[in-house]
Amino acid sequence: MLTRSMTTTLSGRAAAARRLRRRATSLDGRLYCNTNGCTTYLAIDVESGVARCPVCGATRRLD
C-alpha cells in the first residue's frame, strides 16, 4: 500500500495554501514577482513599461 509521509502531506498543503493566497490577492490588480519563491509585489514604472521587484531585482515587461 502506498502512503504519504506526514511531512510530504504538510508541505503539499502549505504550497497549496500559498497558491490560493497569491490568486486571491492578485485580484486587486497588483503583480507578484513570483521568481523562485519571491512573493513580493512588483513596482511598476509606467513610462518605461517595466515592472521591477524591489527585493530580488527581477524585471517583467508590461504589454
C-alpha positions as CSV (number, residue, x, y, z in Angstrom):
1,M,0.0,0.0,0.0
2,L,1.2,3.5,-0.9
3,T,1.1,6.1,1.8
4,R,2.4,9.6,2.2
5,S,4.6,10.7,5.0
6,M,3.4,13.5,7.3
7,T,6.0,16.0,6.0
8,T,5.0,15.4,2.4
9,T,1.4,15.9,3.3
10,L,2.1,19.1,5.2
11,S,4.4,20.7,2.6
12,G,1.9,20.0,-0.1
13,R,-0.8,21.6,1.9
14,A,1.3,24.6,2.6
15,A,2.2,25.0,-1.0
16,A,-1.5,24.8,-2.0
17,A,-2.4,27.5,0.6
18,R,0.3,29.8,-0.8
19,R,-1.0,29.4,-4.3
20,L,-4.5,30.2,-3.1
21,R,-3.3,33.2,-1.2
22,R,-1.5,34.5,-4.3
23,R,-4.5,34.1,-6.5
24,A,-6.8,35.8,-4.1
25,T,-4.6,38.8,-3.5
26,S,-3.7,39.1,-7.2
27,L,-7.3,40.0,-8.0
28,D,-6.6,43.5,-6.7
29,G,-4.5,44.3,-9.8
30,R,-1.0,44.2,-8.3
31,L,1.6,41.9,-9.7
32,Y,3.6,39.4,-7.8
33,C,7.3,38.8,-8.5
34,N,6.9,35.1,-8.2
35,T,10.6,34.4,-9.1
36,N,12.0,31.4,-7.4
37,G,9.7,31.7,-4.4
38,C,9.9,35.5,-4.1
39,T,6.4,36.7,-3.3
40,T,7.0,40.5,-3.3
41,Y,4.8,42.9,-5.2
42,L,6.4,44.4,-8.3
43,A,7.0,48.2,-8.6
44,I,5.5,49.4,-11.9
45,D,7.3,52.0,-14.0
46,V,4.6,53.3,-16.3
47,E,6.9,55.4,-18.5
48,S,9.2,52.5,-19.4
49,G,6.5,49.8,-19.3
50,V,8.6,47.6,-16.9
51,A,7.7,46.2,-13.5
52,R,10.7,45.6,-11.2
53,C,11.0,43.6,-8.0
54,P,12.5,45.7,-5.2
55,V,13.8,42.6,-3.4
56,C,15.4,40.4,-6.0
57,G,15.7,42.8,-8.9
58,A,13.8,40.7,-11.4
59,T,12.0,42.6,-14.2
60,R,8.9,42.0,-16.3
61,R,7.8,43.9,-19.4
62,L,4.2,45.1,-19.4
63,D,2.4,44.9,-22.7
